[in-house]
Amino acid sequence: MMKKGLIFTHNNSDFDGIASAFMLQKIFNAKVVMPERVEFQVEAFLHLYEYIFPFVKYEDIAFEEIDFLVFADTSNPQRIGSFYGSLPKNKELEVYIFDHHTLGYFPPNFKIVRYPDTSVGSSVTLVWEEIKRRGIKYSEIEATLMLLGVYEDTGRLLYTSTTYRDANAVADLIQNGANLMVVSRFLESGMNPYQRQLLEFFLDNSSKDFYNGVEYVLTYAELDTEVEDAALVVHKLRDLIECENVFAVLKVKDTVHIIARGLGDYLNVRKVLENFGGGGHNEAAAATFRLKEEFSDFLDKLRSAIQKECKPKIRVKDVMTSPVRVLAPETSVEEARKILLRYGHSGVPILKDDEIVGVLSRKDIDKATQHKLGQMEVQKIMSRNVITINQNASLDEAQKLMIEKEIGRLPVINEENRLVGLITRTDILRVWHGINVKKTKELSTKRVILDLNVRLDQRIKDYLEIISNVSDKLSLKSFLVGGCVRDLLLNIQSNDMDIVVEGDAIKLAQEVNKYINGEFFSYEKFRTATIKNEEIKFDFASARTEFYSCPAAKPLIEYSDLHNDMYRRDFSINTLAISLNKDSYGKMIDFFGGYEDIKIKRIRVLHPLSYVEDPTRIIRAIRFEFQLGFKIDKADEELIKNAMELKLFNVISFDVLKEELKLMFSHGSCPALIIMRMKELNVFKLIHPKISFNFSLDKLKGYFSCLKSEGFGNNLKEWWFLCILPIIYNILKSEDRFFKRKWKFTKKEILYVEKLKKFLFKFSRKRSQNIFKDFDLFETLEGIPSEIICFLKILEEKPLNDYVLWFEKNKNVFKPLTTGEELSNRSDVKPVFIGEILKNLKKEKFFGNISTYEDELKFINKFISEKS
């Protein structure tokens, strides 16, 4: 005999429960039991489609004939209401559970079989997966009901409990005919008059509170009758009060309904309502019970339960930058520009007598610089409407304030209104993306003993031993860091050593130089020092160097640790450090996986926003690819391409960009390949958004081969300009003023541009004429440097490059045989006429009027005669 079964879902069922229950009929020989109560919209749907979705009622069930049970969207038998009391108590029953909630208590005679992997946002997803696995077909209206269930329980795939499996279910259901218009109608329907009245009560009685930095709203309403689909009212309430965590209590006589909605990250609403016999999801839960105490006492108990589940939220002080670099009001605009440029800041607070009196942004500086106001005091251009935030505020509060005030950074103050830090939009984004967790050194550090005696020259070992001894003597921790460690691992010789000190770097450098006796430079503002001699250069810097604690004072140091100093660097391969202290000499410290990246030759930034924070790192990454033979990580390539979509051209520092381009092209690598790599990564947008580049690799190689044959290479001061010329050429004619101003071209680079523009203008005017008979055009091209000639004859198109090639072939043909020295030796030729004579000789030869040396002498004699 075939076994008989019943399918249950929880009382006050939503679409997820009803859809799961009805679709499980396709898997089990069982009938769906209609819950005692369902949400209003569910009831409306079932009324409309009752002929498709049949169910049995309590009075039609023969419980003694039941062999198994199926629970849909609930793992707690008590949530099926009074049906639970009618289930057989002495008969062993198989219970199949398709639910993504926590398993509740079942009697001993219930044999539980649960779907194996319940980590989804909707129970429908579990049912859909089983239906797909069995190859069971379903209709379009069944697909629509299932889509209603998934959308409702995952907040349209926006709840944090949503998984890729839920998204897969949605995609398949839509592909198989789920009607989005029906879904929209039942999930977005308006409120009836009773629901609107309930909403007014909830709004009037709502109270917003913070606990552990978590914002929540508790509200209530006392009515004489039930209100259909109160969950819809809570949904509307949540939108109106702009709070993610809402607990709404509806008291109807002695029955209490609690409806809770939240985000689940810092306040799990399901756990709160489990205290009152309820259940649901981390983001959406409900409870219903008989009130056995004073209503006010219950509300206090609920508030306590809410606060007990409020996890301490990340506060501003947990992620802010501290200490903060500040400026005095009397600081010049130019000095402020240099400070922001050096440290990559986009803004800085202005302090006077420990009080924040203004905020200076990079935009303020750029405008002042554009108007040549570099010597003006920053207090005359700073923003005086200073908006601050308390260090104990939550990140949500900081985010809301930034959005409301349309600002990207907030000075952070303590209870005494003293400046203690700075939080930026980037800091908040880092937390959202899970990349701002501050790890301890013990948990995040790999230590690899590096045999410095093998890898270093004796002279460098001697110097490092001095630094080690002095560091121990002064009780300072010192580390060899950055690029020199990277080069050491790659067996690349380097005479430029960077030393980071946990403490006073200048003091250490001064003591070290007593033994080295080299040239010594110190920079109090930046707490750095340099020692160099003919053999080597050491740069010393304190970890997390300088900050300005008060106006008109010397910069002070807030000593930090190596981890914070390394986190400020560009790529993981540059974050390695080697301890120089005796007790750990040669131990390599690797906070961010740089050692592994060097082994596999990978270039990788420390966090996803790195290229957005400093777009010039993109140029640096490409340089390292060619300089070191490394490869930019695939994930980083996507980060670069994403960053290029953010219009960073408008905020980038062209001074820094120019220096990075110079460095990139200064190495011996093939510049043609570098340019094509820039094109591949869409990096031209950093230089100018209007760039249109269509040169092939072969053309570029031909251009640089020509330059090399003419004797030009990376030893030329203007080499970087010749390298970017193919990139900017198509817009140089229209944007030359921009490049001259922003890029601060040298006189020779400006000469390149002017002569090139002049020739191109004349050529465009005379293209319809016989250009090979135009001496003025020939003479103009003759005045162009040979390095630019290389560009024109290789990269320009016909007929221009044909003309340039003709010019190259014939320029010496038209050169006079008579020299300037010969003319200066003649007594009858005045020096003032020598240049004119030679030019006219060339012109006559160009037109074919003279050809021999004798012809030239006749012309010269005639010229002198006419001038006498």
Secondary structure as GFF3:
##gff-version 3
##sequence-region A 1 868
A	DSSP	beta_strand	5	9	.	.	.	ID=ss1
A	DSSP	alpha_helix	15	24	.	.	.	ID=ss2
A	DSSP	beta_strand	30	32	.	.	.	ID=ss3
A	DSSP	alpha_helix	40	48	.	.	.	ID=ss4
A	DSSP	three_ten_helix	58	60	.	.	.	ID=ss5
A	DSSP	three_ten_helix	63	65	.	.	.	ID=ss6
A	DSSP	beta_strand	68	72	.	.	.	ID=ss7
A	DSSP	three_ten_helix	77	80	.	.	.	ID=ss8
A	DSSP	alpha_helix	83	86	.	.	.	ID=ss9
A	DSSP	beta_strand	93	98	.	.	.	ID=ss10
A	DSSP	beta_strand	110	114	.	.	.	ID=ss11
A	DSSP	alpha_helix	123	134	.	.	.	ID=ss12
A	DSSP	alpha_helix	140	153	.	.	.	ID=ss13
A	DSSP	alpha_helix	164	175	.	.	.	ID=ss14
A	DSSP	alpha_helix	180	187	.	.	.	ID=ss15
A	DSSP	alpha_helix	193	205	.	.	.	ID=ss16
A	DSSP	beta_strand	207	211	.	.	.	ID=ss17
A	DSSP	beta_strand	214	223	.	.	.	ID=ss18
A	DSSP	alpha_helix	230	241	.	.	.	ID=ss19
A	DSSP	beta_strand	246	252	.	.	.	ID=ss20
A	DSSP	beta_strand	255	261	.	.	.	ID=ss21
A	DSSP	alpha_helix	269	274	.	.	.	ID=ss22
A	DSSP	beta_strand	279	280	.	.	.	ID=ss23
A	DSSP	beta_strand	284	290	.	.	.	ID=ss24
A	DSSP	alpha_helix	295	309	.	.	.	ID=ss25
A	DSSP	alpha_helix	316	319	.	.	.	ID=ss26
A	DSSP	alpha_helix	333	343	.	.	.	ID=ss27
A	DSSP	beta_strand	347	352	.	.	.	ID=ss28
A	DSSP	beta_strand	355	361	.	.	.	ID=ss29
A	DSSP	alpha_helix	362	370	.	.	.	ID=ss30
A	DSSP	three_ten_helix	378	380	.	.	.	ID=ss31
A	DSSP	beta_strand	389	390	.	.	.	ID=ss32
A	DSSP	alpha_helix	395	405	.	.	.	ID=ss33
A	DSSP	beta_strand	409	413	.	.	.	ID=ss34
A	DSSP	beta_strand	419	424	.	.	.	ID=ss35
A	DSSP	alpha_helix	425	432	.	.	.	ID=ss36
A	DSSP	alpha_helix	441	444	.	.	.	ID=ss37
A	DSSP	beta_strand	446	449	.	.	.	ID=ss38
A	DSSP	alpha_helix	452	455	.	.	.	ID=ss39
A	DSSP	alpha_helix	458	473	.	.	.	ID=ss40
A	DSSP	beta_strand	477	481	.	.	.	ID=ss41
A	DSSP	alpha_helix	483	489	.	.	.	ID=ss42
A	DSSP	beta_strand	496	502	.	.	.	ID=ss43
A	DSSP	alpha_helix	505	516	.	.	.	ID=ss44
A	DSSP	beta_strand	519	523	.	.	.	ID=ss45
A	DSSP	beta_strand	528	532	.	.	.	ID=ss46
A	DSSP	beta_strand	537	542	.	.	.	ID=ss47
A	DSSP	beta_strand	546	547	.	.	.	ID=ss48
A	DSSP	beta_strand	556	557	.	.	.	ID=ss49
A	DSSP	alpha_helix	562	567	.	.	.	ID=ss50
A	DSSP	three_ten_helix	572	574	.	.	.	ID=ss51
A	DSSP	beta_strand	577	579	.	.	.	ID=ss52
A	DSSP	three_ten_helix	582	584	.	.	.	ID=ss53
A	DSSP	beta_strand	587	590	.	.	.	ID=ss54
A	DSSP	alpha_helix	594	599	.	.	.	ID=ss55
A	DSSP	beta_strand	602	603	.	.	.	ID=ss56
A	DSSP	alpha_helix	610	613	.	.	.	ID=ss57
A	DSSP	alpha_helix	616	628	.	.	.	ID=ss58
A	DSSP	beta_strand	631	632	.	.	.	ID=ss59
A	DSSP	alpha_helix	634	643	.	.	.	ID=ss60
A	DSSP	three_ten_helix	644	646	.	.	.	ID=ss61
A	DSSP	three_ten_helix	648	650	.	.	.	ID=ss62
A	DSSP	alpha_helix	654	666	.	.	.	ID=ss63
A	DSSP	alpha_helix	671	680	.	.	.	ID=ss64
A	DSSP	alpha_helix	684	687	.	.	.	ID=ss65
A	DSSP	alpha_helix	697	709	.	.	.	ID=ss66
A	DSSP	alpha_helix	719	743	.	.	.	ID=ss67
A	DSSP	alpha_helix	747	766	.	.	.	ID=ss68
A	DSSP	three_ten_helix	771	773	.	.	.	ID=ss69
A	DSSP	alpha_helix	775	782	.	.	.	ID=ss70
A	DSSP	alpha_helix	786	795	.	.	.	ID=ss71
A	DSSP	alpha_helix	800	810	.	.	.	ID=ss72
A	DSSP	alpha_helix	820	824	.	.	.	ID=ss73
A	DSSP	three_ten_helix	831	833	.	.	.	ID=ss74
A	DSSP	alpha_helix	834	846	.	.	.	ID=ss75
A	DSSP	alpha_helix	853	867	.	.	.	ID=ss76
###
